[in-house]
């Protein structure tokens, strides 16, 4: 029983370490994948926005010249509105990234829960197999014990008898009965 308890303890420790290692590897893989996707998307959006902002700044540097002409004033107004629009887009993009992070965390939590259930099912199956094996061993021990109890006492056991010298045996070649000494001296 002590050996069984020790084996159970070792198995549980091994399972904990394997579970921890699997969780770390899965989390690391998911984190890297999502992080790379988000970085690429964020960089694309940021590059586009920076390009637009650079363009607008160049145009706005000529604001003094634009003021001289009514047509250009309308253009300046439009540019400012566009700048506000871009700033709003940047704000929305930041919110979108937050939502993606939240969704990613929820998906990760679901994945962990699914994996935890799988581990628990595997553990239950192992425990059941272990109990079945232990039950089989107990039944064998009980059967052996009852067979010994039903038999005769140790001193009363019959001896296993070997072939007797001089007893009649069948000759392997002729099939006729001979005593063993004759069969050894004269096999035919």
N, C-alpha and C positions, 0 to 999 in steps of 0.2 A: 504493500500500500504506500509506503514511503517513497519507493521508486516511482510508483505511478504518479504521486503528487509532484515529485521532482520533475518528471517528464512533462506533466501538464504545465508546470511553471515555466519550464524552458520553452515549450511550444507557444505559450501565451506571450512570452517575451519576444520570441522570434516573430510572431504574428504582428505584435506592436511595431517592431522595427521595420518589418516589410511594409506595413500600412503607412507608417510615417514616410518611408522612402518613396513609396508610390505616390503619396499625396504631394510630396515636395517636387517630384519629377513632373507630375501632371500640372501642378500649379505653375511651375517654372515654364513649361511648354506653352500653356495657355497665356500666361503673362507676356511672354516674348512675342507670341503671335499677335495678340491684340495690341500690344504696345507698338509693334512695327506698323501695323495697319493704321492706327491712330496717328502715329508720327508722319507717315506718308501723306495721309489725308490732310492733316493740319498744315504740313509744309506746303502742299499744293494750294490750299486756300490762302495761306499766309503770303505765299509768293504772288498769287493773283492780286491780293489786296495791296501788297506793297508796290506792285507795279502800277496799279491804278492810282495809289496815293502819290507816287513819284510823278506820274503824269499830271495829276492835279496841282501839285506843288509848282511844277514848272509853269503851268498855265497861270496860277495865282501870282507868281512873281511878276507877271506882266499886268497885274491888276490896275496899275496906274494908267497904263495905256488904254486898257479896256474901258475905263471910266469915261474916256473922252468921247466915246461913241455909244449911243443908246443901244445899238444892236449888240455891242460888246457887253454892255451892262446886263442885258438879258442873259447873255452867255455866262457871265460871271455868277449871276444868281443861280443859273442851272448847275454850274459847277459846284457851288456851295451846297446845293440840295443833294447833288450826287455824292459829295463828301460825307454829308450826314447819312445818306443811304449806306455808304460803305462802312461807316462806323457802326450803324445798326446791324449790318451784315456780320461784322466782326463780333459784335455782342451775341448775336444769335448763334454764330458758330461756336462760341465759347460755351453757351448753354447746351448746344447739341453735344459737344464733347462730354459735358457733365452727364447728360442723359445716357450716352453710350457707356461711360464708366459705370453708371448705376446698373444698366442692363447687363453689362459684362459681369459685374459682381453677382447679380441675381442668377445668371446662367452658371457661373462658377459654383455658387452655393447649391444649385440643383444637381450639378455634376457630382459634387462631393457627396450629396445625400444619396444619389443613385449608387455611387461606388461604395459608400458605407453599408448600404443595404446588401449589396452583392457580397461584401466581406462577411457580413453577419450571416448570410445564408450559407456561405462556404464554411464558416466556423461551425454552424449548427450541423451541417452535413458531416464534418469531421468528427464532431462530438458524438453524433449518432453512430457513425461507423466504429468509433472507439468503444462505445457502450456495447455494440453488437459483438465486437471481438472479445471484450472483457466478459460478456455474458457467455459466449461460446467457451472461453477458457474455464469459467466457473463451472459450467455444465460438464465439461470434460473431467475437471477435478472431482466433482461430485460423483460422476459415473465411475471413475477409477476408484474412488473411496468406497463406494457401495459394492463394487465388484470384489474388492479385497475383503470387505466385511462378510460377504456372502460365501467366500471361499473357505477353505479349511485353515486351521491355525498354522503358523509358520512351521512348526515341527512335524505336522501331519501332511505336508505337501508331498505328493507322489514325485519320485525322482523321474527324470526323463531317461528313458532307457534307450541305449544304443543297440546296434546289431550284436547278437550273441555269437561268440565263436562256437562253431560246431552246429549252429542252427541251420536248418535246411533253407536254401535260397534258390531262386530260379536262375539257371545259368543264362547269361545274357545271349549266348549264341544259339544254344539248342533249345532253350525254354524248358529243359527238364530240371527237376529238382535235384540238387547236389548239396552236400554239406559244404561249408565254406572252405575247409582245408582242402578238400578234393578239388573244388573249383579253382583254388589258387594254384595248386600243383598241376592240375590237368584241365585247362580251360575248355577243351573240346570234349 
